[in-house]
C-alpha cells in the first residue's frame, strides 16, 4: 500500500542516511521505526498492567524478559511507584 506523508526534512535525511548505512530503502527504515514504537508501546502497557497486579520490578522483568533496571525506568516513565519486592508483615 502506498501512503504519502509530509515529513520534517531532518527526518527525511535521517531515514536516508540510515537506509544507506543498512543498504535498504528509506521506506523500510520508516516502517521498522514505526514497528519498534508499536512494540515499545505494547511492552509499556504490559509493565503498567503488571504493576497494577502488584508485581515488583524483578518479577515484571522475569515476565517480560527485560532487566529490572529497564523495567524500573519504564515504570518511572509511566509515573508509577514501585511495588515492594517482599510484602511487609503486619507487626502484632
Secondary structure by P-SEA (a helix, b strand, c coil): cbbbbbccaaaaaaaaaaaaaacccaaaaaaaaaaaaaaaaaaaaaaaaaaaacccaaaaaaaacccaaaaaaaaaaacccccccccccccc
